[in-house]
């Protein structure tokens, strides 16, 4: 009996180990780098005496000298046998960083994990002024002061609740009926907020362009504010950008100034959540993006649209990669990319 029990335990352990191994990613390489930016020399700033760490003696600090600024940070995971023909680059939106794509605020795996498991090499980046890309001095380098997103703005602008529905007390906040956003994790999501600047678009575009030249050919999945940078990079390097998935993008180049023929070989998919019509800001944004999309189609390009309510999927927020049904949305994106011939 004792031997039989021991064999049963060994069988259970073996089954558990087998289950773990079947879900393991076969990773070939993990790494990171900074790209883009420029060298700056500062002079004429006053020296200061600082204590760098508690208990240490004061040290005279000279803030003048040479600096590397306006760079982009990228981290990559490359698979041993990727199914995607090109790496997938995940670009974040305004006031956020690459954390957008990592573990979701409710602790569930995010899109980085999903697309790795779908067979893509995945790159996650922090743009100029964000996260590990770091800041630069103001006003000597960055020309305006940073601004910070209050939780109220995130709650309402990201279509989690109606205008006026936010409250400091979580119990008094009123979410939209049927929202897919994990409301109990909203405060955890708010911890991702990062200061941003209104004067760094040119530097950010330059860094993204350098990133495309280094990491691509590639597919770009871009969210919100990042859309404008992705479209501009595709216009400059249509041979390197093999597709764009525009997730609730809030900006794009002026269509009156674009040669859309340059984008004929760059298939694009726009992905939209729910409740857009409730917010004047989002009705204007979607109209602008639809104009861009229709002009791309008229020029002979591929401009598809995934409007989730048309699938019967209700309640998706602006942060749909964090919503409860985000895996199902990512699967639709993966299917679209495969349809474009971008998977083996």
RABELQUI-V31074 format. One line per field, one symbol per residue. burial: I if it has 16 or more other C-alpha atoms within 10 Angstrom, else O. Layout:
burial->???
This chain:
burial->OOOOOOOOOOOOOOOOOOOOOOOOOOOOOOOOOIIIIOOOOOOOOOOOOOOOOOOOOOOOOOOOOOOOIIIIIIIIIIIOOIIIIIIIIIIIIIIIIIIIIIOIIIOOIIIIIIIIIIIIIIIIIIIIIIIIIOIIOOOOOIOOOOOOOOIIOIIIIIIIIIOOOIOOOOOOIIIIOOIIIOIOOIOOIIOOIIIIIOOIOOIIIIIIIIIIIOIIIIIIIIIIIIIIIIIIIIIOIIOIIIIIIIIIIIIIIOOOOOOIIIIIIIIIIIIIIIIIOOOOOIOOIIOIIOOIIOIIIOOOIIIIOIOIOOOOOIIIIIIIIIIIOIIOIIOOIIOIIOOOOIIO
